[in-house]
Amino acid sequence: MSDEKAKKNVTVRTRKFKTNKLLRRKQMILDVIHPNLPNVPKTELQTRIGKVYHSDPANVVLFGFKTHFGGGKSTGFCLIYDDQSSLKEFEPKYRLVRAGLAKAKEGSRKQKKERKNRQKKLKGTKKASVSSTATKKAAKK
């Protein structure tokens, strides 16, 4: 079977559909049936769900997909936000970074901890200068 035929053979079903007005989104569980394919790309699922629910694919967030043993079926979560601003307001930072809507923090975990401990020793406005001097020192090296 060709790759194009296999993509047409993909079925997307929704379960536990809920409209969450407080968070300005629709939320559901997706069951993706994909025989003869290892998995379906999230970008393809976003466009498909965007068409079905008359929404911009950029407002569709997919996560937590698990492929069932033996393949052929995957299950995950889907959130469809009403607009981009509510997506940025309610989505966790790490998912915004994945979607390219936010920038990841710079520096390693150790650097962040060292900066925190240096700041503990200072009071007031000097705390802010600790982080800027640390980055300047790192840039010199």
C-alpha positions as CSV (number, residue, x, y, z in Angstrom):
1,M,0.0,0.0,0.0
2,S,1.4,3.4,-0.9
3,D,2.0,6.1,1.7
4,E,-0.7,8.3,0.3
5,K,-3.3,5.6,0.5
6,A,-2.3,4.8,4.0
7,K,-2.7,8.5,5.0
8,K,-6.3,8.5,3.6
9,N,-7.0,5.4,5.6
10,V,-6.4,7.2,8.9
11,T,-9.5,7.6,11.1
12,V,-9.8,10.2,13.9
13,R,-12.4,9.7,16.5
14,T,-13.2,12.0,19.5
15,R,-14.3,10.9,23.0
16,K,-15.2,12.7,26.2
17,F,-15.8,16.0,24.3
18,K,-16.3,19.0,26.6
19,T,-16.7,22.7,26.0
20,N,-14.7,24.5,28.7
21,K,-16.0,28.1,28.7
22,L,-13.9,29.1,31.6
23,L,-10.7,28.3,29.8
24,R,-12.2,29.3,26.4
25,R,-11.5,25.9,24.7
26,K,-12.9,22.6,23.6
27,Q,-11.2,19.6,25.0
28,M,-11.4,15.9,24.1
29,I,-9.6,12.6,23.8
30,L,-8.6,11.6,20.3
31,D,-8.4,8.0,19.1
32,V,-6.4,7.8,15.9
33,I,-6.6,4.6,13.9
34,H,-3.7,4.3,11.5
35,P,-3.3,0.8,10.1
36,N,-0.1,0.2,8.1
37,L,1.5,3.4,9.5
38,P,3.7,3.7,12.6
39,N,2.2,7.0,13.6
40,V,0.5,10.1,12.3
41,P,2.3,13.5,12.5
42,K,0.7,16.0,14.9
43,T,0.8,18.7,12.2
44,E,-1.4,16.5,10.0
45,L,-3.8,15.9,12.9
46,Q,-3.9,19.6,13.7
47,T,-5.0,20.5,10.1
48,R,-7.6,17.7,10.1
49,I,-9.1,18.7,13.5
50,G,-9.0,22.3,12.5
51,K,-11.2,21.6,9.4
52,V,-13.7,19.4,11.4
53,Y,-14.2,21.9,14.2
54,H,-13.9,25.0,11.9
55,S,-10.9,26.4,13.8
56,D,-7.5,27.6,12.9
57,P,-5.0,24.7,13.1
58,A,-2.6,27.0,15.1
59,N,-5.2,27.0,17.9
60,V,-5.2,23.2,18.1
61,V,-2.9,21.7,20.8
62,L,-2.2,18.0,20.7
63,F,-0.3,16.2,23.5
64,G,0.1,13.0,25.4
65,F,-0.1,10.5,22.5
66,K,0.5,6.9,23.3
67,T,0.6,4.2,20.6
68,H,-1.2,1.0,21.6
69,F,0.8,-2.2,21.7
70,G,0.9,-3.8,18.2
71,G,0.5,-0.4,16.5
72,G,-2.4,0.8,14.4
73,K,-4.0,2.9,17.1
74,S,-2.9,5.9,19.1
75,T,-4.7,7.9,21.9
76,G,-4.0,11.4,23.1
77,F,-5.5,14.7,24.2
78,C,-6.7,17.6,22.1
79,L,-7.4,21.2,23.1
80,I,-9.0,23.6,20.6
81,Y,-8.7,27.2,21.9
82,D,-11.1,29.9,20.8
83,D,-8.3,32.3,19.9
84,Q,-4.5,32.7,20.1
85,S,-4.6,35.0,23.1
86,S,-6.4,32.4,25.3
87,L,-4.0,29.7,24.1
88,K,-1.1,31.8,25.3
89,E,-2.8,32.6,28.5
90,F,-3.8,29.1,29.6
91,E,-1.3,26.7,28.0
92,P,1.8,25.7,30.1
93,K,5.0,27.3,29.1
94,Y,6.7,24.1,27.8
95,R,3.9,23.5,25.4
96,L,4.1,27.0,24.1
97,V,7.8,26.5,23.5
98,R,7.1,23.3,21.6
99,A,4.5,25.1,19.4
100,G,7.0,27.9,18.8
101,L,4.9,30.6,20.5
102,A,7.3,31.2,23.4
103,K,11.1,31.2,23.8
104,A,12.9,28.7,26.0
105,K,14.9,29.9,29.0
106,E,18.6,30.2,28.4
107,G,21.2,28.6,30.6
108,S,21.6,25.2,32.3
109,R,19.9,24.1,35.5
110,K,23.2,24.5,37.4
111,Q,23.6,28.1,36.2
112,K,20.1,29.0,37.4
113,K,20.7,27.4,40.8
114,E,24.1,29.2,41.2
115,R,22.4,32.6,40.3
116,K,19.6,31.9,42.8
117,N,22.2,31.3,45.6
118,R,24.2,34.4,44.7
119,Q,21.0,36.4,44.9
120,K,20.2,35.1,48.4
121,K,23.2,36.9,49.7
122,L,22.0,40.3,48.4
123,K,19.2,42.7,49.1
124,G,17.2,45.1,47.0
125,T,18.2,46.3,43.6
126,K,21.6,44.5,43.7
127,K,19.8,41.2,43.2
128,A,19.0,42.1,39.6
129,S,22.6,43.1,38.9
130,V,23.8,39.6,39.9
131,S,22.1,37.9,37.0
132,S,23.3,40.6,34.5
133,T,26.9,40.3,35.7
134,A,26.8,36.5,35.6
135,T,25.8,36.7,31.9
136,K,28.5,39.2,31.2
137,K,31.1,37.0,32.8
138,A,29.9,34.0,30.8
139,A,30.1,36.1,27.6
140,K,33.7,37.0,28.2
141,K,34.8,33.4,28.5
